[in-house]
Amino acid sequence: MEGMRDTGGSGDTFAGIVGVGIVDIQFDSTSLGPKGWFRKKLVGGKLVGLTVYYDTPYPARTGYYAAEYRVHWMGPHPDWVNWEIDDNDNGAGNDRNPVDMVQVTICKA
């Protein structure tokens, strides 16, 4: 995936496999800006929460950008959760049910 564009030929717009809990997630160190970061919460070896922060390299020149992301949790009522912007709302996920799909892109803040 590059942003919301599939580069692997599957035609989907998410990372993960439908119905299979994600066991780990990593981001390229440069993909979140110079001081960008991510935090993941694992329970029982499965991803249940994710927070992503994008650090805009030259905001005076380009304006501010942010990570926009959401997760799809499994469990009794599987669903995509609301879109999150950076760490404004303590991240995505419900900290209980495993996540099987993740969407992440960088947007104008």
Z-matrix of the N, CA and C atoms (Angstrom, degrees):
N
C 1 1.443
C 2 1.526 1 109.09
N 3 1.296 2 115.54 1 139.23
C 4 1.460 3 122.81 2 168.34
C 5 1.508 4 105.36 3 -126.16
N 6 1.343 5 116.72 4 107.01
C 7 1.454 6 120.12 5 -171.85
C 8 1.520 7 107.89 6 62.27
N 9 1.325 8 116.77 7 -127.26
C 10 1.461 9 120.48 8 178.44
C 11 1.527 10 111.07 9 -103.16
N 12 1.328 11 116.80 10 20.00
C 13 1.461 12 121.17 11 -178.66
C 14 1.523 13 109.90 12 -106.92
N 15 1.318 14 115.28 13 126.68
C 16 1.462 15 121.23 14 178.95
C 17 1.525 16 109.42 15 -74.68
N 18 1.318 17 116.90 16 123.66
C 19 1.462 18 121.07 17 178.01
C 20 1.521 19 111.69 18 -109.13
N 21 1.331 20 116.70 19 -0.49
C 22 1.455 21 120.42 20 -176.60
C 23 1.521 22 114.52 21 -101.81
N 24 1.329 23 117.50 22 -2.89
C 25 1.453 24 120.03 23 176.49
C 26 1.516 25 115.70 24 90.86
N 27 1.335 26 118.65 25 1.43
C 28 1.466 27 119.61 26 -177.50
C 29 1.522 28 112.26 27 -80.95
N 30 1.329 29 117.72 28 -21.99
C 31 1.448 30 121.15 29 179.36
C 32 1.519 31 114.11 30 84.88
N 33 1.329 32 118.88 31 -0.51
C 34 1.459 33 119.84 32 179.33
C 35 1.531 34 110.61 33 -92.02
N 36 1.315 35 116.84 34 175.41
C 37 1.464 36 121.32 35 -179.66
C 38 1.525 37 111.72 36 -122.93
N 39 1.317 38 117.05 37 29.63
C 40 1.460 39 120.64 38 -178.61
C 41 1.512 40 110.59 39 -143.55
N 42 1.332 41 114.71 40 160.70
C 43 1.458 42 121.42 41 171.77
C 44 1.521 43 107.31 42 -98.14
N 45 1.299 44 117.48 43 139.71
C 46 1.456 45 121.76 44 179.06
C 47 1.514 46 111.18 45 121.30
N 48 1.326 47 115.17 46 179.24
C 49 1.464 48 122.72 47 178.99
C 50 1.520 49 107.32 48 -125.06
N 51 1.317 50 116.50 49 124.07
C 52 1.465 51 121.26 50 -177.84
C 53 1.532 52 110.37 51 -52.86
N 54 1.344 53 115.40 52 125.65
C 55 1.454 54 120.96 53 176.63
C 56 1.512 55 116.28 54 84.47
N 57 1.333 56 117.52 55 -0.63
C 58 1.467 57 121.28 56 -179.67
C 59 1.527 58 108.46 57 -117.96
N 60 1.319 59 117.49 58 116.76
C 61 1.463 60 121.42 59 -178.65
C 62 1.522 61 112.41 60 -59.97
N 63 1.307 62 116.05 61 134.95
C 64 1.468 63 122.12 62 178.85
C 65 1.521 64 108.73 63 -73.39
N 66 1.329 65 117.34 64 129.59
C 67 1.457 66 121.31 65 -179.12
C 68 1.526 67 112.54 66 -94.91
N 69 1.324 68 117.75 67 -18.29
C 70 1.466 69 120.71 68 177.30
C 71 1.514 70 109.00 69 -165.13
N 72 1.317 71 115.84 70 156.86
C 73 1.460 72 121.99 71 176.79
C 74 1.514 73 107.78 72 -144.99
N 75 1.308 74 116.59 73 139.82
C 76 1.460 75 122.68 74 178.81
C 77 1.519 76 108.77 75 -136.58
N 78 1.317 77 116.35 76 154.35
C 79 1.458 78 122.35 77 174.84
C 80 1.516 79 107.85 78 -123.06
N 81 1.314 80 116.48 79 144.08
C 82 1.456 81 121.53 80 173.64
C 83 1.529 82 107.21 81 -58.40
N 84 1.318 83 117.71 82 137.02
C 85 1.461 84 121.42 83 -174.13
C 86 1.529 85 113.39 84 -60.20
N 87 1.314 86 119.18 85 -24.61
C 88 1.462 87 120.88 86 -179.41
C 89 1.523 88 113.03 87 -95.65
N 90 1.316 89 118.69 88 -9.86
C 91 1.462 90 120.73 89 -174.29
C 92 1.525 91 113.83 90 -74.96
N 93 1.331 92 118.00 91 -13.91
C 94 1.458 93 120.75 92 -179.15
C 95 1.527 94 112.54 93 -109.64
N 96 1.333 95 117.50 94 18.80
C 97 1.460 96 121.57 95 -179.67
C 98 1.514 97 110.91 96 84.13
N 99 1.345 98 116.83 97 174.35
C 100 1.461 99 120.62 98 -173.25
C 101 1.532 100 115.27 99 -61.36
N 102 1.323 101 117.87 100 -35.70
C 103 1.470 102 120.39 101 179.71
C 104 1.520 103 111.04 102 -123.05
N 105 1.321 104 116.96 103 23.57
C 106 1.460 105 120.78 104 177.52
C 107 1.522 106 110.72 105 -71.19
N 108 1.309 107 116.24 106 160.70
C 109 1.459 108 120.28 107 -177.14
C 110 1.524 109 109.65 108 -155.09
N 111 1.319 110 114.74 109 167.39
C 112 1.455 111 120.73 110 172.46
C 113 1.524 112 108.22 111 -143.41
N 114 1.309 113 114.45 112 151.95
C 115 1.459 114 120.88 113 178.02
C 116 1.526 115 107.00 114 -131.38
N 117 1.297 116 115.51 115 133.66
C 118 1.462 117 120.46 116 179.75
C 119 1.519 118 108.88 117 -120.00
N 120 1.318 119 115.57 118 147.46
C 121 1.464 120 120.33 119 175.30
C 122 1.511 121 107.13 120 -117.43
N 123 1.329 122 115.35 121 124.25
C 124 1.453 123 122.30 122 178.78
C 125 1.524 124 109.09 123 -112.44
N 126 1.315 125 116.72 124 138.07
C 127 1.458 126 122.88 125 173.36
C 128 1.518 127 106.95 126 -132.76
N 129 1.314 128 116.27 127 125.76
C 130 1.458 129 120.22 128 -179.09
C 131 1.519 130 112.98 129 60.79
N 132 1.328 131 117.18 130 30.29
C 133 1.457 132 121.55 131 179.62
C 134 1.524 133 114.39 132 78.19
N 135 1.332 134 118.20 133 11.19
C 136 1.475 135 121.96 134 179.33
C 137 1.523 136 109.90 135 -123.72
N 138 1.327 137 116.45 136 145.64
C 139 1.458 138 122.90 137 176.65
C 140 1.524 139 109.52 138 -69.62
N 141 1.345 140 117.01 139 125.79
C 142 1.467 141 121.56 140 177.47
C 143 1.529 142 112.26 141 -123.50
N 144 1.327 143 117.10 142 -8.96
C 145 1.459 144 120.77 143 179.38
C 146 1.520 145 110.86 144 -157.58
N 147 1.344 146 116.08 145 150.15
C 148 1.459 147 121.27 146 -177.81
C 149 1.520 148 109.16 147 -148.49
N 150 1.331 149 116.26 148 134.80
C 151 1.461 150 122.80 149 172.85
C 152 1.526 151 106.98 150 -128.27
N 153 1.336 152 116.85 151 133.67
C 154 1.463 153 122.11 152 -177.93
C 155 1.525 154 108.46 153 -130.37
N 156 1.335 155 117.07 154 136.04
C 157 1.463 156 121.92 155 177.44
C 158 1.526 157 108.75 156 -128.66
N 159 1.333 158 116.31 157 126.50
C 160 1.464 159 121.50 158 176.63
C 161 1.517 160 108.98 159 -101.62
N 162 1.329 161 116.99 160 129.58
C 163 1.455 162 123.35 161 178.23
C 164 1.523 163 108.88 162 -103.37
N 165 1.334 164 117.16 163 111.75
C 166 1.465 165 122.34 164 -177.65
C 167 1.527 166 109.63 165 -68.24
N 168 1.340 167 117.76 166 123.41
C 169 1.464 168 120.64 167 -176.49
C 170 1.541 169 114.51 168 -63.31
N 171 1.327 170 119.59 169 -45.59
C 172 1.462 171 122.52 170 -175.69
C 173 1.528 172 110.07 171 -133.38
N 174 1.324 173 118.08 172 68.42
C 175 1.465 174 120.22 173 -173.20
C 176 1.528 175 114.15 174 -60.48
N 177 1.337 176 118.49 175 -30.80
C 178 1.463 177 120.56 176 179.27
C 179 1.535 178 110.91 177 -64.36
N 180 1.318 179 116.71 178 -31.70
C 181 1.471 180 121.74 179 179.70
C 182 1.513 181 112.96 180 -88.50
N 183 1.319 182 116.47 181 -38.95
C 184 1.465 183 120.15 182 -169.89
C 185 1.523 184 114.59 183 -108.65
N 186 1.322 185 117.22 184 -12.99
C 187 1.457 186 120.28 185 -168.89
C 188 1.524 187 108.11 186 84.31
N 189 1.307 188 115.62 187 173.44
C 190 1.458 189 119.95 188 -177.89
C 191 1.524 190 111.42 189 -90.07
N 192 1.323 191 114.63 190 142.79
C 193 1.458 192 122.58 191 174.59
C 194 1.522 193 108.29 192 -122.07
N 195 1.316 194 116.29 193 160.98
C 196 1.464 195 120.76 194 -178.63
C 197 1.522 196 109.42 195 -143.42
N 198 1.323 197 115.72 196 158.03
C 199 1.460 198 120.96 197 171.89
C 200 1.529 199 107.52 198 -78.48
N 201 1.313 200 116.45 199 130.11
C 202 1.462 201 121.99 200 174.00
C 203 1.523 202 105.88 201 -117.44
N 204 1.315 203 117.29 202 126.80
C 205 1.459 204 119.91 203 -171.80
C 206 1.521 205 111.19 204 -154.85
N 207 1.318 206 114.00 205 160.34
C 208 1.459 207 120.70 206 172.87
C 209 1.517 208 108.39 207 -154.80
N 210 1.323 209 115.41 208 162.79
C 211 1.461 210 121.18 209 179.04
C 212 1.523 211 109.18 210 -126.64
N 213 1.308 212 114.59 211 159.66
C 214 1.466 213 121.50 212 174.32
C 215 1.516 214 106.24 213 -113.45
N 216 1.330 215 115.89 214 118.96
C 217 1.458 216 117.66 215 179.54
C 218 1.513 217 110.55 216 -98.34
N 219 1.315 218 114.15 217 154.76
C 220 1.452 219 122.01 218 177.56
C 221 1.528 220 106.83 219 -96.10
N 222 1.290 221 118.98 220 -163.49
C 223 1.456 222 121.44 221 178.94
C 224 1.517 223 110.85 222 108.12
N 225 1.334 224 117.09 223 -162.37
C 226 1.464 225 120.08 224 -174.88
C 227 1.526 226 114.16 225 -64.98
N 228 1.319 227 118.18 226 -28.65
C 229 1.466 228 121.84 227 -179.82
C 230 1.525 229 109.19 228 -132.54
N 231 1.340 230 118.10 229 72.72
C 232 1.468 231 119.96 230 -176.84
C 233 1.526 232 111.25 231 -61.09
N 234 1.328 233 115.74 232 139.58
C 235 1.455 234 119.92 233 -179.17
C 236 1.517 235 110.15 234 -170.09
N 237 1.335 236 115.87 235 158.60
C 238 1.456 237 121.47 236 169.13
C 239 1.519 238 107.14 237 -76.35
N 240 1.327 239 117.42 238 138.06
C 241 1.459 240 121.03 239 175.37
C 242 1.525 241 108.96 240 -89.69
N 243 1.318 242 117.00 241 171.52
C 244 1.464 243 121.70 242 -179.61
C 245 1.519 244 111.40 243 -59.80
N 246 1.328 245 115.61 244 153.26
C 247 1.458 246 120.99 245 173.69
C 248 1.523 247 109.06 246 -65.25
N 249 1.309 248 116.61 247 137.55
C 250 1.464 249 123.18 248 175.98
C 251 1.518 250 108.61 249 -110.57
N 252 1.331 251 116.59 250 149.34
C 253 1.470 252 122.63 251 176.37
C 254 1.526 253 107.22 252 -117.41
N 255 1.343 254 116.33 253 118.53
C 256 1.467 255 122.17 254 -176.36
C 257 1.530 256 109.75 255 44.89
N 258 1.310 257 117.28 256 -135.43
C 259 1.464 258 119.51 257 -177.85
C 260 1.530 259 111.31 258 -106.69
N 261 1.343 260 117.00 259 28.42
C 262 1.463 261 121.52 260 -176.08
C 263 1.522 262 114.21 261 -62.10
N 264 1.312 263 118.32 262 -29.74
C 265 1.469 264 120.54 263 -174.16
C 266 1.533 265 111.15 264 -127.40
N 267 1.315 266 116.59 265 32.89
C 268 1.475 267 122.33 266 178.44
C 269 1.519 268 114.24 267 62.54
N 270 1.315 269 117.96 268 21.86
C 271 1.450 270 120.85 269 171.96
C 272 1.512 271 115.09 270 90.67
N 273 1.326 272 115.22 271 -176.04
C 274 1.459 273 123.55 272 -175.11
C 275 1.518 274 110.28 273 -113.17
N 276 1.310 275 116.18 274 149.52
C 277 1.462 276 122.52 275 -178.69
C 278 1.513 277 109.69 276 112.03
N 279 1.313 278 116.12 277 165.89
C 280 1.468 279 118.81 278 -179.97
C 281 1.528 280 112.52 279 -112.06
N 282 1.318 281 117.08 280 9.62
C 283 1.470 282 123.50 281 176.77
C 284 1.526 283 113.79 282 61.97
N 285 1.338 284 117.67 283 13.94
C 286 1.466 285 121.59 284 177.33
C 287 1.519 286 111.44 285 -129.08
N 288 1.339 287 116.02 286 -52.39
C 289 1.459 288 120.39 287 -174.26
C 290 1.522 289 111.32 288 -90.69
N 291 1.337 290 117.53 289 137.12
C 292 1.460 291 120.79 290 178.55
C 293 1.526 292 112.31 291 -59.60
N 294 1.308 293 115.17 292 147.78
C 295 1.457 294 124.24 293 177.82
C 296 1.523 295 108.21 294 -97.05
N 297 1.355 296 117.73 295 134.29
C 298 1.455 297 119.43 296 177.29
C 299 1.524 298 112.97 297 -112.95
N 300 1.340 299 118.26 298 -16.44
C 301 1.466 300 120.87 299 179.83
C 302 1.530 301 109.88 300 -141.24
N 303 1.327 302 115.85 301 145.87
C 304 1.473 303 122.44 302 179.76
C 305 1.522 304 107.92 303 -135.04
N 306 1.332 305 116.20 304 137.35
C 307 1.461 306 122.40 305 171.19
C 308 1.520 307 107.45 306 -120.72
N 309 1.341 308 117.39 307 132.06
C 310 1.451 309 122.82 308 179.16
C 311 1.522 310 108.74 309 -140.76
N 312 1.330 311 116.26 310 135.57
C 313 1.466 312 121.33 311 172.92
C 314 1.519 313 108.49 312 -147.42
N 315 1.316 314 116.73 313 168.11
C 316 1.460 315 122.05 314 176.52
C 317 1.531 316 106.37 315 -107.16
N 318 1.345 317 116.81 316 131.04
C 319 1.456 318 120.51 317 -177.00
C 320 1.529 319 109.77 318 -130.32
N 321 1.313 320 115.84 319 162.71
C 322 1.454 321 122.06 320 174.41
C 323 1.529 322 107.96 321 -67.61
N 324 1.327 323 116.90 322 128.53
C 325 1.475 324 120.60 323 -177.92
C 326 1.521 325 111.62 324 -83.24
